[in-house]
């Protein structure tokens, strides 16, 4: 790991749980137990904020991370901590603990408001919903009960054209409420091995 900010952050945040990183937003998202709460990008540590903590961070002069998507600026919920913050790791840890709690609460709210239509799940479209229904999987509950591998096999059996493994990752992400691209390679390999 040649990114000192990421390395130092992951070492410090190890106190909060099982910490890992994933490439995203032009930097690295930092997760504890599958919940992203920090971002290491542009040689700075960025901490997730909600309305209240964002107000505090703005008062302190911290700026949110902005990236470009299709040429347009996207302002994130992640605020850059100043370089001298590393002189006070206890404050970083306090911010991180609060950010992790905020992220977990937001994640819970999102899971409570889970879509009822298949096409409204992450990664799925109307086309995928139709493929699933043709395979006998008519609802989100059906998909969760079947699991991604069995749903994929059912689609293979009822679909005339061949379907790529990307559909398997999409189904897994849909069940877990995440984008397919964040599914770790080890999980992808395990899912693919269950197709045999």
N, CA and C of each residue as an Amber inpcrd file, in Angstrom:
protein
   588
   0.8590000  -1.1800000   0.0000000   0.0000000   0.0000000   0.0000000
   0.8970000   1.2320000   0.0000000   0.9220000   1.9710000  -1.1070000
   1.8280000   3.1090000  -1.2220000   1.1310000   4.4380000  -0.9520000
  -0.0640000   4.4050000  -0.4070000  -0.8080000   5.6130000  -0.0760000
  -0.7250000   5.8150000   1.4420000   0.1510000   6.7280000   1.9130000
   0.3480000   6.8680000   3.3570000  -0.9060000   7.2740000   4.1220000
  -1.7480000   8.1270000   3.5270000  -2.9850000   8.5400000   4.2020000
  -3.9000000   7.3310000   4.3960000  -4.0340000   6.5290000   3.3490000
  -4.8730000   5.3380000   3.4360000  -4.3020000   4.3620000   4.4640000
  -2.9970000   4.1530000   4.3990000  -2.3430000   3.2130000   5.3260000
  -2.5270000   3.6610000   6.7800000  -2.2540000   4.9330000   7.0600000
  -2.3900000   5.4510000   8.4240000  -3.8410000   5.3920000   8.8990000
  -4.7680000   5.7190000   7.9950000  -6.1910000   5.6990000   8.3500000
  -6.6400000   4.2930000   8.7010000  -6.2510000   3.3290000   7.8830000
  -6.6740000   1.9500000   8.1270000  -6.0930000   1.4170000   9.4320000
  -4.8500000   1.7810000   9.7250000  -4.2600000   1.3610000  11.0010000
  -5.0220000   1.9670000  12.1740000  -5.3200000   3.2590000  12.0920000
  -6.0290000   3.9440000  13.1630000  -7.4510000   3.3960000  13.3340000
  -8.1440000   3.1700000  12.2150000  -9.5390000   2.7450000  12.2790000
  -9.6960000   1.2610000  12.5940000  -8.6150000   0.5280000  12.6690000
  -8.6650000  -0.8740000  13.0740000  -9.3090000  -1.0340000  14.4470000
  -9.2950000   0.0180000  15.2410000  -9.9110000  -0.0100000  16.5760000
 -11.4380000  -0.0670000  16.4960000 -11.9990000   0.3060000  15.3340000
 -13.4500000   0.3930000  15.1860000 -14.0850000  -0.9000000  14.6900000
 -13.2710000  -1.8320000  14.2070000 -13.8030000  -3.0860000  13.6740000
 -12.9430000  -3.5860000  12.5310000 -13.5200000  -4.4840000  11.7310000
 -12.7910000  -5.0700000  10.5950000 -12.7410000  -4.0280000   9.4820000
 -11.5580000  -3.4500000   9.2820000 -11.4100000  -2.3360000   8.3450000
 -10.8720000  -2.8260000   7.0040000 -11.4110000  -2.2450000   5.9310000
 -10.9080000  -2.5620000   4.5820000 -11.1210000  -1.3530000   3.6940000
 -10.4930000  -1.3820000   2.5250000 -10.6320000  -0.2670000   1.5930000
 -11.0200000  -0.7950000   0.2270000 -11.5990000   0.1030000  -0.5730000
 -12.0220000  -0.2490000  -1.9180000 -11.8630000   0.9800000  -2.7930000
 -11.3950000   0.7940000  -4.0020000 -11.1910000   1.9000000  -4.9240000
 -12.5330000   2.5050000  -5.3260000 -12.6760000   3.8290000  -5.1140000
 -13.8890000   4.5330000  -5.5280000 -13.7060000   6.0370000  -5.4820000
 -14.5080000   6.7500000  -6.2770000 -14.4870000   8.2160000  -6.3540000
 -13.0960000   8.7620000  -6.6450000 -12.2750000   8.0320000  -7.3620000
 -10.9280000   8.4990000  -7.6700000  -9.9650000   8.3390000  -6.5050000
 -10.3970000   7.6670000  -5.4570000  -9.5470000   7.4180000  -4.2850000
  -9.8930000   6.0610000  -3.7030000  -9.9170000   5.9780000  -2.3770000
 -10.2320000   4.7170000  -1.7080000 -11.2740000   4.9490000  -0.6250000
 -12.3950000   4.2270000  -0.7300000 -13.3850000   4.2430000   0.3270000
 -12.8780000   3.3970000   1.4730000 -13.1060000   3.8510000   2.6950000
 -12.6870000   3.1050000   3.8810000 -13.9420000   2.5900000   4.5780000
 -13.9540000   1.2850000   4.8290000 -15.1150000   0.5950000   5.3810000
 -14.7720000  -0.0640000   6.7030000 -15.7250000  -0.1370000   7.5990000
 -15.6450000  -1.0030000   8.7730000 -16.8900000  -1.8720000   8.7210000
 -16.6600000  -3.1890000   8.7040000 -17.7750000  -4.1440000   8.6410000
 -18.7550000  -3.7900000   7.5210000 -18.2320000  -3.5420000   6.3250000
 -19.0190000  -3.2860000   5.1100000 -19.7930000  -1.9690000   5.1100000
 -19.4430000  -1.0500000   6.0040000 -20.0690000   0.2720000   6.0110000
 -19.0020000   1.3220000   5.7300000 -19.1760000   2.0580000   4.6230000
 -18.2090000   3.0960000   4.2630000 -18.4770000   4.3610000   5.0710000
 -17.4040000   4.9120000   5.6540000 -17.5510000   6.1100000   6.4790000
 -16.4330000   7.1210000   6.2510000 -15.4360000   6.7580000   5.4500000
 -14.3180000   7.6720000   5.1930000 -13.7970000   7.4310000   3.7860000
 -13.0130000   8.4010000   3.3160000 -12.4950000   8.3560000   1.9590000
 -11.0830000   8.9260000   1.9710000 -10.1450000   8.2010000   1.3850000
  -8.7780000   8.6980000   1.2310000  -8.5850000   9.0400000  -0.2400000
  -8.4760000  10.3580000  -0.5150000  -8.3500000  10.8050000  -1.8970000
  -7.5900000  12.1320000  -1.9120000  -6.8060000  12.3410000  -2.9670000
  -6.0080000  13.5740000  -3.1090000  -5.1280000  13.8400000  -1.8960000
  -4.5140000  12.7830000  -1.3670000  -3.6120000  12.8840000  -0.2130000
  -4.2750000  13.4890000   1.0170000  -5.5840000  13.2740000   1.1570000
  -6.3080000  13.7660000   2.3340000  -7.2770000  12.7000000   2.8150000
  -7.5510000  12.7320000   4.1110000  -8.5710000  11.8770000   4.6920000
  -9.8750000  12.6750000   4.7340000 -10.9290000  12.0920000   4.1940000
 -12.2490000  12.7160000   4.1820000 -13.1710000  11.8820000   5.0710000
 -13.9520000  12.5550000   5.9090000 -14.8510000  11.8850000   6.8430000
 -16.3020000  12.1670000   6.4400000 -17.1200000  11.1340000   6.4930000
 -18.5410000  11.2590000   6.1330000 -19.2600000  12.1480000   7.1430000
 -20.2150000  12.9170000   6.6450000 -20.9580000  13.8290000   7.5200000
 -22.4530000  13.7120000   7.2500000 -23.2340000  14.1030000   8.2400000
 -24.6690000  14.3090000   8.0310000 -24.9050000  15.8140000   8.1230000
 -26.1540000  16.2420000   8.1700000 -26.4360000  17.6790000   8.1600000
 -25.7590000  18.3940000   9.3450000 -25.8450000  17.7840000  10.5170000
 -25.2900000  18.4220000  11.7180000 -23.7660000  18.4920000  11.6750000
 -23.1180000  17.3480000  11.3850000 -21.6500000  17.3610000  11.3760000
 -21.1090000  18.1500000  10.1860000 -21.8550000  18.1820000   9.0740000
 -21.4190000  18.9880000   7.9220000 -21.3590000  20.4560000   8.3090000
 -22.3370000  20.8990000   9.0880000 -22.3610000  22.2810000   9.5530000
 -21.1330000  22.5810000  10.4220000 -20.8000000  21.6390000  11.3050000
 -19.6060000  21.7860000  12.1580000 -18.3510000  21.8370000  11.3100000
 -18.2460000  20.9130000  10.3520000 -17.0550000  20.8600000   9.4930000
 -16.9090000  22.1500000   8.6820000 -18.0290000  22.6680000   8.1740000
 -17.9730000  23.9160000   7.3980000 -17.4970000  25.0750000   8.2640000
 -17.9720000  25.1100000   9.5170000 -17.5440000  26.1550000  10.4540000
 -16.0380000  26.0880000  10.6920000 -15.5050000  24.8510000  10.7170000
 -14.0680000  24.6510000  10.9170000 -13.2620000  24.9140000   9.6380000
 -13.9750000  25.1730000   8.5330000 -13.2930000  25.4590000   7.2690000
 -12.9900000  24.2260000   6.4390000 -13.5200000  23.0530000   6.8220000
 -13.3070000  21.8290000   6.0510000 -14.1730000  21.8740000   4.7980000
 -13.6520000  21.3430000   3.7090000 -14.3590000  21.3620000   2.4260000
 -14.8010000  19.9500000   2.0300000 -15.9830000  19.8350000   1.4110000
 -16.4200000  18.5120000   0.9440000 -15.6480000  18.0990000  -0.3090000
 -15.5020000  16.8030000  -0.4780000 -14.8510000  16.2810000  -1.6830000
 -15.8150000  16.4250000  -2.8620000 -15.3140000  16.9290000  -3.9820000
 -16.1020000  17.1120000  -5.1950000 -15.4110000  16.3500000  -6.3220000
 -16.1730000  15.5350000  -7.0330000 -15.6160000  14.8460000  -8.2060000
 -16.5130000  15.1150000  -9.3980000 -16.0130000  14.7980000 -10.5840000
 -16.7880000  15.0560000 -11.8090000 -17.4110000  13.7640000 -12.3070000
 -18.6880000  13.8750000 -12.6630000 -19.4030000  12.7500000 -13.2570000
 -20.0430000  13.2580000 -14.5380000 -19.6260000  12.6990000 -15.6650000
 -20.0940000  13.1430000 -16.9850000 -19.9030000  14.6440000 -17.1640000
 -18.8000000  15.1550000 -16.6260000 -18.4600000  16.5590000 -16.7850000
 -19.0910000  17.4980000 -15.7750000 -19.9560000  16.9690000 -14.9080000
 -20.6200000  17.8100000 -13.9120000 -20.0530000  17.5420000 -12.5230000
 -19.8910000  18.5910000 -11.7040000 -19.3630000  18.3920000 -10.3490000
 -20.4030000  17.7300000  -9.4410000 -19.9470000  16.7590000  -8.6490000
 -20.7940000  16.0860000  -7.6670000 -20.1810000  16.3350000  -6.2990000
 -20.9340000  16.9820000  -5.4160000 -20.4590000  17.2770000  -4.0650000
 -20.8390000  16.0980000  -3.1680000 -19.8480000  15.5170000  -2.5010000
 -20.1030000  14.3560000  -1.6540000 -20.3620000  14.7620000  -0.2090000
 -20.6680000  13.7670000   0.6210000 -20.8750000  13.9710000   2.0610000
 -19.5650000  13.8340000   2.8290000 -18.4450000  13.7320000   2.1260000
 -17.1490000  13.4700000   2.7570000 -16.3200000  14.7510000   2.8140000
 -15.9540000  15.1520000   4.0310000 -15.2230000  16.4000000   4.2490000
 -13.7520000  16.1160000   4.5310000 -12.8790000  16.9060000   3.8620000
 -11.4270000  16.7330000   4.0110000 -10.9680000  17.2880000   5.3540000
 -10.2350000  16.4620000   6.0890000  -9.6240000  16.9290000   7.3280000
  -8.3190000  17.6210000   6.9700000  -7.9040000  18.6390000   7.7340000
  -6.6520000  19.3340000   7.4150000  -5.4390000  18.4280000   7.6410000
  -4.3380000  18.7630000   6.9940000  -3.1260000  17.9370000   7.0960000
  -2.6410000  17.8030000   8.5310000  -2.7890000  18.8840000   9.3270000
  -2.2790000  18.8220000  10.7030000  -3.1640000  17.9850000  11.6340000
  -4.2570000  17.4330000  11.1010000  -5.1370000  16.6050000  11.9290000
  -4.3980000  15.3720000  12.4620000  -3.3670000  14.9470000  11.7280000
  -2.6340000  13.7450000  12.1500000  -1.8250000  13.9830000  13.4250000
  -1.7360000  15.2430000  13.8650000  -1.0950000  15.5330000  15.1520000
  -2.0230000  15.2000000  16.3140000  -3.2980000  14.9630000  15.9990000
  -4.2900000  14.6750000  17.0310000  -5.1620000  13.5010000  16.5750000
  -4.6220000  12.2930000  16.6720000  -5.3370000  11.1060000  16.1940000
  -6.6060000  10.8380000  16.9880000  -6.6600000  11.2990000  18.2510000
  -7.8630000  11.0970000  19.0730000  -9.0560000  11.8290000  18.4560000
  -8.8230000  13.0290000  17.9170000  -9.9050000  13.7810000  17.2750000
 -10.3450000  13.0780000  16.0000000  -9.3930000  12.5800000  15.2250000
  -9.7330000  11.8320000  14.0070000 -10.6110000  10.6380000  14.3750000
 -10.2150000   9.9350000  15.4240000 -10.9580000   8.7510000  15.8500000
 -12.3740000   9.1280000  16.3210000 -12.5020000  10.2710000  16.9770000
 -13.8190000  10.7500000  17.4060000 -14.6930000  11.0420000  16.1870000
 -14.1240000  11.7640000  15.2070000 -14.8500000  12.0400000  13.9620000
 -15.2490000  10.7350000  13.2680000 -14.3130000   9.8050000  13.1960000
 -14.5390000   8.5390000  12.4930000 -15.6300000   7.7170000  13.1780000
 -15.6080000   7.6880000  14.5060000 -16.6190000   6.9350000  15.2510000
 -18.0090000   7.5010000  14.9710000 -18.1030000   8.8300000  14.9830000
 -19.3730000   9.4960000  14.6840000 -19.7920000   9.2210000  13.2380000
 -18.8480000   9.3080000  12.3080000 -19.1380000   9.0810000  10.8800000
 -19.6090000   7.6510000  10.6380000 -18.9900000   6.6910000  11.3180000
 -19.3780000   5.2910000  11.1640000 -20.8040000   5.0800000  11.6680000
 -21.1330000   5.6860000  12.7890000 -22.4850000   5.5820000  13.3440000
 -23.5030000   6.2130000  12.3940000 -23.1760000   7.3720000  11.8390000
 -24.0420000   8.0510000  10.8640000 -24.2750000   7.1470000   9.6550000
 -23.1980000   6.5780000   9.1320000 -23.2880000   5.7240000   7.9400000
 -24.1320000   4.4750000   8.2190000 -23.9600000   3.8920000   9.4000000
 -24.7460000   2.6980000   9.7490000 -26.2310000   3.0360000   9.8580000
 -26.5460000   4.1810000  10.4550000 -27.9480000   4.5940000  10.5880000
 -28.5760000   4.8380000   9.2170000 -27.8240000   5.4870000   8.3160000
 -28.3410000   5.7350000   6.9680000 -28.5500000   4.4270000   6.2170000
 -27.6360000   3.4860000   6.4280000 -27.7390000   2.1830000   5.7740000
 -28.9870000   1.4350000   6.2650000 -29.2500000   1.5200000   7.5680000
 -30.4430000   0.8830000   8.1360000 -31.7160000   1.4850000   7.5620000
 -31.7530000   2.8130000   7.4500000 -32.9370000   3.4810000   6.8990000
 -33.1720000   3.0420000   5.4610000 -32.0880000   2.9160000   4.6940000
 -32.2190000   2.4920000   3.2990000 -32.7470000   1.0680000   3.2070000
 -32.2760000   0.1950000   4.1050000 -32.7250000  -1.2050000   4.0430000
 -34.1770000  -1.3340000   4.4870000 -34.6290000  -0.4440000   5.3930000
 -36.0290000  -0.4620000   5.8110000 -36.9380000  -0.0420000   4.6680000
 -36.4530000   0.8470000   3.8280000 -37.2320000   1.3350000   2.6930000
 -36.9110000   0.5360000   1.4360000 -36.7870000  -0.7660000   1.5930000
 -36.4080000  -1.6340000   0.4820000 -37.5070000  -1.6510000  -0.5800000
 -37.1260000  -1.5920000  -1.8450000 -38.1170000  -1.6090000  -2.9190000
 -38.9030000  -2.9200000  -2.9480000 -40.1020000  -2.8570000  -3.4720000
 -40.9200000  -4.0600000  -3.6080000 -40.8380000  -4.6230000  -5.0250000
 -40.5350000  -3.7670000  -6.0010000 -40.3970000  -4.2360000  -7.3810000
 -38.9610000  -4.6210000  -7.6660000 -38.7810000  -5.6860000  -8.4030000
 -37.4410000  -6.1700000  -8.7410000 -36.6370000  -5.1120000  -9.4900000
 -37.2690000  -4.4230000 -10.4190000 -36.5550000  -3.4350000 -11.2410000
 -36.0270000  -2.2600000 -10.4170000 -36.5510000  -2.0740000  -9.2100000
 -36.1300000  -0.9580000  -8.3660000 -34.9470000  -1.3030000  -7.4620000
 -34.5300000  -2.5630000  -7.4730000 -33.3430000  -2.9610000  -6.7080000
 -32.0900000  -2.4520000  -7.4120000 -30.9940000  -2.2680000  -6.6770000
 -29.7480000  -1.8450000  -7.3320000 -29.3750000  -2.8260000  -8.4460000
 -28.8290000  -2.3190000  -9.5220000 -28.3120000  -3.0850000 -10.6650000
 -29.3800000  -3.6430000 -11.6030000 -30.6490000  -3.6850000 -11.1910000
 -31.6670000  -4.3310000 -12.0110000 -32.4960000  -3.3020000 -12.7750000
 -32.9210000  -3.7260000 -13.9630000 -33.7660000  -2.8770000 -14.8040000
 -35.0370000  -3.6560000 -15.1400000 -35.8840000  -3.0230000 -15.9110000
 -37.1340000  -3.6750000 -16.3080000 -36.8440000  -4.9730000 -17.0740000
 -35.8170000  -4.9560000 -17.9200000 -35.4360000  -6.1490000 -18.6790000
 -35.0950000  -7.3010000 -17.7430000 -34.3150000  -7.0040000 -16.6980000
 -33.9220000  -8.0410000 -15.7390000 -35.1420000  -8.5380000 -14.9730000
 -36.0310000  -7.6200000 -14.6090000 -37.2630000  -8.0090000 -13.9120000
 -38.0610000  -8.9890000 -14.7680000 -38.1660000  -8.6980000 -16.0700000
 -38.9040000  -9.5960000 -16.9730000 -38.2320000 -10.9680000 -17.0710000
 -36.9060000 -10.9710000 -17.1260000 -36.1630000 -12.2380000 -17.1780000
 -36.4220000 -13.0560000 -15.9110000 -36.4100000 -12.3770000 -14.7610000
 -36.6500000 -13.0630000 -13.4930000 -38.0810000 -13.6040000 -13.4260000
 -39.0320000 -12.8040000 -13.8680000 -40.4350000 -13.2540000 -13.8330000
 -40.6400000 -14.4540000 -14.7590000 -40.0010000 -14.4300000 -15.9120000
 -40.0900000 -15.5630000 -16.8360000 -39.4960000 -16.8180000 -16.1990000
 -38.5120000 -16.6140000 -15.3190000 -37.8630000 -17.7310000 -14.6240000
 -38.6260000 -18.1360000 -13.3610000 -39.7700000 -17.4810000 -13.0930000
 -40.5940000 -17.8530000 -11.9440000 -40.2920000 -17.0950000 -10.6680000
 -39.4970000 -16.0410000 -10.7740000 -39.1520000 -15.2270000  -9.6080000
 -39.8780000 -13.8930000  -9.7730000 -40.9680000 -13.7420000  -9.0120000
 -41.8880000 -12.6350000  -9.2400000 -41.7350000 -11.4470000  -8.3110000
 -40.9520000 -11.5880000  -7.2410000 -40.8840000 -10.5040000  -6.2610000
 -39.5020000 -10.4300000  -5.6320000 -39.2790000  -9.3510000  -4.9010000
 -38.0180000  -9.1710000  -4.1690000 -37.8460000 -10.3050000  -3.1680000
 -38.9260000 -10.6760000  -2.4950000 -38.8730000 -11.7690000  -1.5140000
 -38.4740000 -13.0750000  -2.1990000 -39.0650000 -13.3440000  -3.3770000
 -38.6980000 -14.5530000  -4.1420000 -37.2110000 -14.5560000  -4.4650000
 -36.7020000 -13.4210000  -4.9160000 -35.2860000 -13.3220000  -5.2770000
 -34.4070000 -13.5810000  -4.0600000 -34.7640000 -12.9860000  -2.9210000
 -33.9810000 -13.1940000  -1.7010000 -34.0070000 -14.6540000  -1.2760000
 -35.1670000 -15.3010000  -1.4120000 -35.2810000 -16.7080000  -1.0180000
 -34.4760000 -17.6190000  -1.9400000 -34.4940000 -17.3200000  -3.2390000
 -33.7310000 -18.1320000  -4.1910000 -32.2250000 -17.9120000  -4.0290000
 -31.8340000 -16.6640000  -3.7960000 -30.4160000 -16.3200000  -3.7810000
 -29.9330000 -16.0770000  -5.1980000 -28.7820000 -15.4250000  -5.3120000
 -28.2980000 -15.0110000  -6.6300000 -27.9630000 -16.1830000  -7.5490000
 -27.3570000 -17.2220000  -7.0040000 -26.9260000 -18.3530000  -7.8380000
 -28.1310000 -19.0840000  -8.4140000 -29.1240000 -19.4050000  -7.5720000
 -30.3110000 -20.1250000  -8.0570000 -31.1250000 -19.2670000  -9.0180000
 -31.1970000 -17.9730000  -8.7490000 -31.9200000 -17.0710000  -9.6590000
 -31.2240000 -17.0210000 -11.0160000 -29.8950000 -16.9530000 -10.9870000
 -29.1120000 -16.9290000 -12.2260000 -29.3390000 -18.2140000 -13.0240000
 -29.3040000 -19.3550000 -12.3280000 -29.5250000 -20.6500000 -13.0000000
 -30.9370000 -20.7080000 -13.6010000 -31.9100000 -20.1820000 -12.8730000
 -33.2940000 -20.1780000 -13.3730000 -33.3960000 -19.3420000 -14.6460000
 -32.7080000 -18.2050000 -14.6700000 -32.7110000 -17.3640000 -15.8730000
 -32.0300000 -18.0990000 -17.0230000 -30.9090000 -18.7770000 -16.7330000
 -30.2050000 -19.5400000 -17.7750000 -31.1320000 -20.5850000 -18.4030000
 -31.9350000 -21.2310000 -17.5750000 -32.8300000 -22.2910000 -18.0640000
 -33.9590000 -21.7370000 -18.9430000 -34.4130000 -20.5250000 -18.6670000
 -35.5840000 -20.0000000 -19.3750000 -35.2450000 -18.9560000 -20.4390000
 -33.9920000 -18.5580000 -20.5020000 -33.5940000 -17.5020000 -21.4290000
 -32.9120000 -18.1280000 -22.6370000 -33.3260000 -17.7390000 -23.8360000
 -32.7740000 -18.3580000 -25.0420000 -31.3410000 -17.9270000 -25.3300000
 -31.0050000 -16.6690000 -25.0360000 -29.6360000 -16.1940000 -25.2570000
 -28.7730000 -16.5150000 -24.0360000 -27.4670000 -16.5750000 -24.2510000
 -26.5820000 -16.8260000 -23.1100000 -26.5170000 -15.5550000 -22.2510000
 -26.3560000 -15.7500000 -20.9570000 -26.2670000 -14.6190000 -20.0290000
 -24.8780000 -14.6190000 -19.3920000 -24.2870000 -13.4350000 -19.2790000
 -22.9350000 -13.3090000 -18.7440000 -22.9160000 -13.3370000 -17.2210000
 -21.7220000 -13.5220000 -16.6970000 -21.5550000 -13.5510000 -15.2440000
 -21.8720000 -12.2100000 -14.5890000 -21.8330000 -11.1350000 -15.3810000
 -22.1760000  -9.8230000 -14.8210000 -23.5850000  -9.8420000 -14.2280000
 -24.4720000 -10.6530000 -14.8270000 -25.8320000 -10.7680000 -14.2950000
 -25.8130000 -11.4070000 -12.9070000 -24.9400000 -12.3780000 -12.7080000
 -24.8170000 -13.0050000 -11.3820000 -24.3790000 -11.9800000 -10.3500000
 -23.3840000 -11.1500000 -10.7090000 -22.9150000 -10.1200000  -9.7680000
 -24.0450000  -9.1060000  -9.5180000 -24.7820000  -8.7710000 -10.5810000
 -25.8830000  -7.8150000 -10.4480000 -26.9500000  -8.3410000  -9.4950000
 -27.2800000  -9.6220000  -9.6210000 -28.2830000 -10.2290000  -8.7370000
 -27.7980000 -10.2520000  -7.2930000 -26.5380000 -10.6040000  -7.0990000
 -25.9730000 -10.6210000  -5.7420000 -26.0050000  -9.2240000  -5.1340000
 -25.6060000  -8.2330000  -5.9150000 -25.6440000  -6.8510000  -5.4330000
 -27.0610000  -6.3970000  -5.1320000 -28.0070000  -6.8040000  -5.9840000
 -29.4110000  -6.4240000  -5.7830000 -29.9310000  -6.9710000  -4.4610000
 -29.5950000  -8.2140000  -4.1610000 -30.0410000  -8.8430000  -2.9110000
 -29.4310000  -8.1340000  -1.7050000 -28.1640000  -7.7170000  -1.8420000
 -27.4660000  -7.0850000  -0.7170000 -27.6090000  -5.5640000  -0.6820000
 -28.3000000  -5.0070000  -1.6860000 -28.5080000  -3.5620000  -1.7060000
 -27.2740000  -2.7630000  -2.0710000 -26.3910000  -3.3630000  -2.8850000
 -25.1590000  -2.6710000  -3.2720000 -24.9580000  -2.7330000  -4.7770000
 -24.0990000  -1.8800000  -5.2740000 -23.7400000  -1.9200000  -6.6870000
 -22.8750000  -3.1530000  -6.9260000 -23.0600000  -3.8000000  -8.0750000
 -22.3430000  -5.0430000  -8.3570000 -20.8270000  -4.8700000  -8.3320000
 -20.3310000  -3.6600000  -8.6490000 -18.8810000  -3.4530000  -8.7520000
 -18.1660000  -3.5400000  -7.4040000 -18.9120000  -3.4310000  -6.2910000
 -18.2560000  -3.4920000  -4.9860000 -18.2110000  -4.9080000  -4.4080000
 -18.7170000  -5.8840000  -5.1590000 -18.6470000  -7.2700000  -4.6870000
 -17.1980000  -7.7300000  -4.7950000 -16.5810000  -8.1470000  -3.6830000
 -15.1640000  -8.5510000  -3.7090000 -14.9300000  -9.7310000  -4.6550000
 -13.7330000  -9.7870000  -5.2070000 -13.3910000 -10.8560000  -6.1450000
 -13.5440000 -12.2310000  -5.5080000 -13.2100000 -12.3460000  -4.2240000
 -13.3360000 -13.6450000  -3.5430000 -14.7940000 -14.1040000  -3.5380000
 -15.7200000 -13.1730000  -3.3160000 -17.1510000 -13.5100000  -3.3250000
 -17.5990000 -13.8650000  -4.7300000 -17.0950000 -13.1420000  -5.7230000
 -17.4470000 -13.4530000  -7.1180000 -16.9990000 -14.8640000  -7.4770000
 -15.7580000 -15.1940000  -7.0860000 -15.2200000 -16.5300000  -7.3740000
 -16.0640000 -17.6180000  -6.7030000 -16.4600000 -17.3470000  -5.4480000
 -17.2550000 -18.3140000  -4.7070000 -18.6140000 -18.5190000  -5.3740000
 -19.2550000 -17.4370000  -5.8160000 -20.5480000 -17.5290000  -6.4940000
 -20.4090000 -18.2930000  -7.8140000 -19.3750000 -17.9480000  -8.5830000
 -19.1540000 -18.6110000  -9.8790000 -18.9170000 -20.1170000  -9.6930000
 -18.2020000 -20.4830000  -8.6230000 -17.9070000 -21.8950000  -8.3820000
 -19.1850000 -22.6870000  -8.0620000 -20.2010000 -21.9990000  -7.5540000
 -21.4540000 -22.6660000  -7.2050000 -22.3540000 -22.9000000  -8.4270000
 -21.9460000 -22.3950000  -9.5880000 -22.7180000 -22.5930000 -10.8130000
 -22.5360000 -23.9960000 -11.3820000 -21.4470000 -24.6370000 -11.0150000
 -21.1310000 -25.9660000 -11.5850000 -22.0420000 -27.0540000 -11.0220000
